[in-house]
Amino acid sequence: MPEDPCSRDDLVARYRGVRRLTEALAAPLTPEDQQVQTMDDVSPTKWHLAHVSWFFETFLLKPRLPGYADFHPRYDYLFNSYYEGVGPRHARPLRGILSRPPLADVTDYRAHVDRAMAKLIAEAPGAGWDDTLYLIELGLNHEQQHQELLLTDIKHVLSCNPMAPAYRHDGAPAPRLSNRAAELRWRDFAGGVHEIGFAGPEFAFDNEGPRHKAMLENFRLASRPVTNGEYLAFVADGGYANALHWLSDGWATVQTEGWFAPLHWRRDDGAWSEFTLDGLRPLDANAPVSHVSYYEADAYARWAGKRLPTEAEWEVAAASLPARLDVGANLLAAGALHPTPVPADMNGGLAQMIGDVWEWTSSAYAPYPGFRPAPGAVGEYNGKFMVSQQVLRGGSCFTPPGHIRTTYRNFFYPQQRWQMMGIRLAEDG
């Protein structure tokens, strides 16, 4: 980064913009909303607000800002997520019991960290600035990840309330259901040796590289994600009652959890509805199906006679997308906060590769050839999770602006489905 005050001023503005967006996402919620934890995977909104501040404090302010004073000495313990190198932490499943500190104290904590970060950006010496800048970018991207988590977590919280309350009350009318979905078409891609992974001067997470070669056979990718209506046909055909469609662990999960449809689907008097951040809505048959686990995505693909793409196939196909990934994409900035149907007059290109729903791939989350985690506690960010999880690609309607790339590797355990997870089919060429 050039060493001039304007560049640092721009960085302060970017920092403040990311922080303001987090607070805007929490603004529709009551303090009581922000306290609730409905399952182990969900964190209370108040905890998210504090944890992202803890990240800046721990990895930037304490080691790099002379004279920095802790806001509270116990916050290290309360708001550490999983960094063993930093020290012990409050148990994740028990975050919902933290009625103290109150929300007002967490708000003050954020302001305390923001003032110190502005001072650090202005005064950090040129020697070592590249490392400081990388950690700031990492902290901002980390907060953007938690912006998406904040929305999926509060969606789960509100869905568990028998009143089915809406997240926002802006008076906007419910979107009209679409008449029909765009016809599903297939795009052919040539096999051979392809390069995948991030390479460039811009920020990317360490798990997106190194760029390397991948050998692919010819393959075909569906032009759009699977819709609610298509998935409903799987449900109606007894998909959740036929073990032949399911991986062994997936079938065991269906039996144990009593799954009969995607998370947030409800059926009353024969009619299907879906819980959204705008409350209960009639199920839109033409919108992409969301909140399905890897097990469900794989079972649907088997039932349909297809398969899920590998992450290398997905990335090679995504290389044909326009350079500006945010243009026209249903990301957080679009304001829909829900997957939207592809227009019926779509010309058969690849639609909704970016936004709407994260798309499961058949690829296990593993290190790329040559991957090495960063030294120290910050190296725990991604590398220690590279086992027993599956990769998703493409972002969702909750993904913040500027926080998606075609090389971005999201990852979750195969049974998890509270995130905005969907399906795009593939087949051999």
C-alpha positions in Angstrom: 0.0 0.0 0.0 1.5 3.4 -0.9 2.7 5.4 2.1 0.6 8.5 1.9 -2.1 9.9 4.2 -4.9 9.7 1.5 -4.3 6.0 1.2 -4.6 5.6 5.0 -7.6 7.8 5.0 -9.2 5.5 2.4 -8.5 2.5 4.6 -10.1 4.2 7.6 -13.2 4.9 5.5 -13.3 1.3 4.4 -12.9 0.1 7.9 -15.7 2.3 9.1 -18.0 1.2 6.3 -17.7 -2.5 7.2 -18.2 -1.8 10.8 -21.3 0.4 10.2 -22.8 -2.4 8.0 -22.5 -4.9 10.9 -24.4 -2.5 13.2 -27.0 -1.8 10.5 -27.7 -5.5 10.2 -28.2 -5.7 14.0 -30.3 -2.6 14.2 -33.7 -4.2 13.5 -33.2 -6.5 16.5 -34.2 -6.0 20.1 -31.7 -6.6 22.8 -33.6 -9.8 23.7 -33.3 -11.0 20.0 -29.5 -10.5 20.2 -29.2 -12.7 23.3 -30.7 -15.9 22.0 -28.8 -19.1 20.9 -31.0 -21.8 19.5 -28.4 -24.5 18.8 -24.7 -25.0 19.0 -24.0 -23.8 15.5 -25.8 -20.5 16.1 -24.2 -17.6 17.9 -26.1 -14.7 19.5 -26.0 -11.5 17.6 -24.4 -9.8 20.6 -21.6 -12.3 20.6 -21.0 -11.6 16.8 -20.7 -7.9 17.5 -18.2 -8.5 20.2 -16.2 -11.2 18.6 -15.3 -9.3 15.4 -14.1 -6.5 17.7 -12.0 -9.0 19.7 -10.4 -10.0 16.5 -9.1 -6.5 15.7 -8.1 -6.1 19.4 -6.2 -9.4 19.6 -4.4 -9.5 16.3 -3.8 -5.8 15.7 -4.2 -3.5 18.6 -2.5 -5.3 21.4 0.6 -6.3 19.5 0.9 -3.2 17.2 -0.6 -0.1 19.0 1.7 1.1 21.8 -0.2 1.9 25.0 -3.4 0.2 23.9 -5.6 -0.5 27.0 -8.0 -3.5 27.1 -11.6 -2.5 27.2 -12.2 -5.4 29.7 -9.7 -8.1 30.8 -12.2 -10.9 30.6 -13.2 -10.3 27.0 -10.3 -12.3 25.8 -12.0 -15.3 27.4 -15.6 -14.5 26.4 -15.1 -13.6 22.8 -12.3 -15.9 21.5 -13.9 -18.3 19.1 -11.5 -21.2 18.4 -7.9 -19.8 18.6 -6.0 -22.2 20.8 -2.9 -20.1 20.5 -4.6 -17.1 22.1 -5.8 -19.0 25.2 -8.9 -20.6 26.8 -12.4 -19.6 25.8 -16.0 -19.7 26.8 -17.7 -22.9 25.4 -19.4 -22.3 22.1 -22.7 -24.0 23.0 -23.0 -21.7 26.0 -22.7 -18.3 24.3 -26.4 -17.8 24.8 -26.1 -17.7 28.6 -23.9 -14.6 28.5 -26.5 -12.1 29.7 -23.5 -10.0 30.9 -21.9 -8.0 29.4 -25.1 -6.2 28.4 -25.6 -5.0 24.8 -24.7 -1.5 25.8 -21.3 -2.6 27.0 -20.7 -4.4 23.7 -21.6 -1.3 21.8 -19.1 0.7 23.9 -16.5 -2.0 23.2 -17.0 -1.6 19.5 -16.5 2.1 19.8 -13.4 1.7 21.9 -11.9 -0.7 19.3 -12.9 1.7 16.4 -11.1 4.7 18.0 -8.0 2.6 18.5 -8.0 1.2 15.0 -8.3 4.7 13.5 -5.2 5.6 15.6 -3.3 2.5 14.5 -4.0 3.1 10.8 -2.9 6.7 11.1 0.2 6.1 13.2 1.5 2.6 12.3 5.1 2.8 11.1 6.0 2.1 7.5 8.3 -0.7 8.6 6.1 -3.7 8.9 3.1 -1.9 7.3 2.5 -4.6 4.7 1.9 -7.1 7.5 -0.3 -4.6 9.4 -2.3 -4.0 6.2 -2.8 -7.7 5.6 -4.1 -8.2 9.1 -6.5 -5.3 8.7 -7.8 -6.8 5.5 -8.1 -10.1 7.2 -10.1 -8.5 10.0 -12.4 -6.7 7.6 -13.1 -9.9 5.6 -13.5 -11.8 8.9 -16.2 -9.3 9.9 -17.9 -9.6 6.5 -18.1 -13.4 7.1 -19.8 -12.7 10.4 -22.2 -10.3 8.8 -23.5 -13.3 6.8 -23.4 -15.5 9.9 -25.3 -12.9 11.8 -28.2 -13.0 9.3 -28.3 -16.8 9.1 -28.1 -17.2 12.9 -30.9 -14.6 13.6 -33.0 -16.3 10.9 -32.7 -19.6 12.8 -33.5 -17.8 16.1 -36.6 -16.2 14.7 -37.7 -19.3 13.0 -37.8 -21.1 16.3 -40.2 -18.6 17.7 -43.9 -19.8 17.4 -44.9 -16.3 16.4 -42.6 -16.6 13.3 -41.6 -12.9 13.6 -40.1 -11.0 10.7 -36.5 -9.6 11.0 -37.4 -6.4 9.3 -40.6 -4.3 9.3 -40.1 -1.8 6.5 -43.6 -2.1 5.1 -42.3 -3.5 1.8 -44.9 -5.7 0.1 -44.2 -9.4 -0.2 -42.7 -10.3 -3.6 -45.0 -11.7 -6.1 -44.5 -15.4 -6.8 -43.0 -16.0 -10.3 -45.0 -17.7 -12.9 -42.4 -20.1 -14.1 -38.7 -20.9 -13.8 -36.2 -20.5 -16.5 -35.7 -23.7 -18.4 -32.8 -25.7 -17.1 -30.1 -26.0 -19.8 -26.7 -27.5 -19.8 -23.3 -25.9 -20.5 -20.5 -28.0 -21.9 -16.9 -27.6 -20.7 -13.8 -29.2 -22.0 -11.6 -31.4 -19.9 -7.9 -31.2 -19.7 -5.4 -29.4 -17.5 -6.8 -26.2 -15.9 -5.4 -23.8 -13.4 -7.5 -23.0 -10.3 -7.0 -21.0 -7.1 -6.3 -17.4 -6.4 -3.2 -15.6 -7.7 -3.0 -11.8 -7.5 -2.1 -8.8 -5.5 -5.6 -8.3 -4.0 -6.7 -9.9 -0.7 -7.8 -13.5 -0.6 -8.0 -16.0 2.2 -5.1 -18.4 2.5 -7.2 -21.4 1.6 -7.8 -20.0 -1.9 -4.2 -20.7 -2.9 -1.7 -21.5 -4.1 -2.9 -21.5 -7.7 -2.3 -24.9 -9.2 -3.2 -27.3 -12.0 -6.2 -29.6 -11.9 -6.9 -32.4 -14.4 -10.6 -32.5 -15.4 -12.6 -34.7 -17.8 -15.3 -33.2 -20.0 -18.2 -32.1 -17.9 -21.6 -30.3 -18.1 -23.0 -27.8 -15.6 -26.6 -26.8 -15.1 -27.5 -23.3 -16.2 -29.1 -22.5 -12.9 -29.6 -23.9 -9.4 -32.2 -26.4 -8.5 -35.6 -24.7 -7.7 -38.0 -25.3 -4.8 -40.4 -26.8 -7.2 -37.9 -29.3 -8.5 -36.9 -30.2 -5.0 -40.5 -30.5 -4.0 -40.9 -33.3 -6.6 -38.1 -35.2 -4.8 -40.0 -34.7 -1.5 -43.3 -35.8 -3.0 -41.6 -38.9 -4.5 -40.7 -40.1 -1.1 -37.1 -38.9 -1.3 -36.7 -38.6 2.4 -38.1 -42.2 2.9 -35.9 -44.0 0.4 -32.5 -45.0 1.7 -31.2 -45.8 -1.8 -30.8 -42.1 -2.5 -28.7 -41.4 0.5 -25.1 -41.8 1.7 -25.0 -43.9 4.8 -24.3 -41.0 7.2 -26.9 -38.9 5.4 -29.6 -41.6 5.9 -28.7 -41.9 9.5 -29.0 -38.2 9.9 -32.4 -38.1 8.2 -33.6 -40.8 10.7 -32.1 -39.2 13.8 -33.2 -35.7 13.0 -36.5 -36.5 11.5 -35.9 -34.5 8.3 -38.7 -34.5 5.8 -37.9 -31.3 3.8 -35.4 -28.5 3.7 -34.9 -26.4 6.9 -37.5 -23.6 7.2 -40.1 -25.4 5.0 -43.4 -25.8 6.7 -46.6 -27.6 5.5 -50.0 -26.7 6.8 -53.3 -28.1 5.4 -51.3 -29.4 2.4 -49.8 -26.0 1.5 -46.0 -25.4 1.7 -44.6 -22.2 3.1 -41.1 -21.1 3.9 -39.8 -19.1 6.8 -37.8 -16.0 5.6 -36.4 -12.9 7.2 -39.6 -11.3 6.2 -41.6 -13.9 8.1 -43.6 -16.9 6.7 -44.1 -16.7 2.9 -45.8 -19.2 0.5 -43.1 -21.4 -1.1 -42.0 -20.0 -4.4 -41.6 -23.0 -6.6 -39.3 -21.1 -9.0 -36.8 -19.7 -6.6 -33.6 -21.7 -5.8 -34.0 -24.2 -3.0 -32.0 -23.2 0.1 -31.1 -24.5 3.5 -30.2 -28.0 2.3 -27.3 -30.0 3.7 -24.7 -31.7 1.6 -26.5 -35.0 2.3 -29.7 -33.6 0.9 -27.9 -32.0 -2.1 -26.2 -35.3 -2.9 -29.4 -37.3 -2.4 -31.3 -35.0 -4.7 -28.6 -35.3 -7.4 -28.7 -39.1 -7.2 -32.5 -39.1 -7.5 -32.3 -36.8 -10.5 -29.7 -39.0 -12.2 -27.0 -36.4 -12.0 -24.2 -35.5 -9.5 -22.7 -32.4 -7.8 -19.8 -30.6 -9.4 -16.3 -30.7 -8.1 -15.0 -27.4 -6.9 -12.5 -27.4 -9.7 -15.3 -27.9 -12.2 -17.3 -25.1 -10.6 -14.3 -22.7 -10.7 -13.4 -23.5 -14.3 -17.0 -22.8 -15.3 -17.1 -19.6 -13.3 -14.1 -18.3 -15.2 -16.5 -17.4 -18.0 -18.4 -15.0 -15.7 -18.1 -11.2 -16.1 -15.3 -9.5 -14.2 -17.7 -7.5 -12.1 -19.3 -10.3 -10.1 -21.6 -8.0 -8.1 -23.4 -6.5 -11.1 -27.0 -7.9 -11.2 -26.1 -10.6 -8.6 -28.5 -11.2 -5.7 -26.0 -10.4 -2.9 -26.7 -8.6 0.4 -26.6 -5.2 -1.2 -29.6 -6.1 -3.4 -31.7 -6.2 -0.3 -33.8 -9.2 -1.2 -32.5 -11.3 1.7 -33.9 -14.3 0.0 -33.1 -16.3 -3.2 -34.9 -15.0 -6.3 -36.0 -16.9 -9.4 -34.0 -16.7 -12.6 -36.0 -14.8 -15.3 -37.9 -17.2 -17.6 -36.3 -15.6 -20.7 -32.7 -16.4 -19.6 -30.7 -17.2 -22.6 -29.2 -20.4 -21.3 -25.9 -19.0 -19.9 -24.8 -19.7 -16.4 -27.1 -17.9 -14.1 -26.9 -17.3 -10.4 -23.4 -18.6 -10.1 -22.8 -15.6 -7.8 -25.3 -14.8 -5.0 -28.7 -16.3 -4.1 -27.3 -19.6 -2.6 -24.0 -21.1 -1.8 -23.6 -24.2 -4.0 -22.5 -27.5 -2.6 -19.7 -29.3 -4.4 -18.6 -32.9 -4.1 -15.1 -31.8 -3.1 -13.8 -32.4 0.4 -12.3 -29.3 2.1 -8.6 -30.1 1.9 -5.4 -28.0 1.4 -4.4 -27.2 -2.1 -0.9 -28.5 -3.2 1.7 -26.3 -1.5 -0.6 -24.8 1.0 1.0 -23.6 4.2 -0.9 -21.9 7.1 0.5 -18.6 8.4 2.6 -18.9 11.5 1.1 -18.2 14.9 -2.5 -18.1 16.1 -3.7 -16.3 13.0 -2.8 -19.5 11.0 -5.7 -21.2 12.8 -8.1 -19.2 10.7 -8.6 -21.9 8.0 -6.0 -24.6 8.0 -7.0 -26.5 11.1 -10.5 -27.1 9.6 -9.3 -28.9 6.5 -10.9 -32.2 7.3 -14.4 -33.8 7.3 -16.1 -30.8 5.6 -17.3 -30.1 2.1 -16.7 -27.0 -0.1 -19.3 -24.6 -1.3 -18.9 -21.9 -3.9 -20.5 -18.7 -5.2 -21.9 -16.7 -2.3 -25.5 -16.0 -1.3 -28.1 -13.4 -0.9 -26.5 -12.7 2.5 -23.0 -12.2 1.2 -21.8 -8.6 1.7 -20.5 -6.3 -1.1 -16.9 -7.0 -2.2 -16.7 -10.3 -0.4 -17.0 -12.9 -3.1 -14.6 -14.2 -5.7 -14.8 -17.2 -8.0 -11.9 -18.7 -6.0 -13.7 -18.3 -2.6 -13.9 -21.6 -0.7 -16.6 -21.8 1.9 -16.9 -25.0 3.9 -19.3 -26.7 6.3 -19.9 -30.1 7.7 -22.2 -32.3 5.5 -25.1 -32.3 8.0 -25.2 -28.6 8.5 -28.0 -26.7 6.7 -28.8 -23.5 8.6 -26.7 -21.5 6.1 -28.0 -20.3 2.6 -27.0 -23.6 1.0 -28.3 -24.8 -2.4 -27.7 -27.1 -5.3 -26.4 -26.9 -8.9 -26.2 -30.1 -10.8 -23.4 -31.5 -13.0 -22.9 -34.5 -15.2 -20.1 -36.1 -17.2 -19.5 -34.6 -20.6 
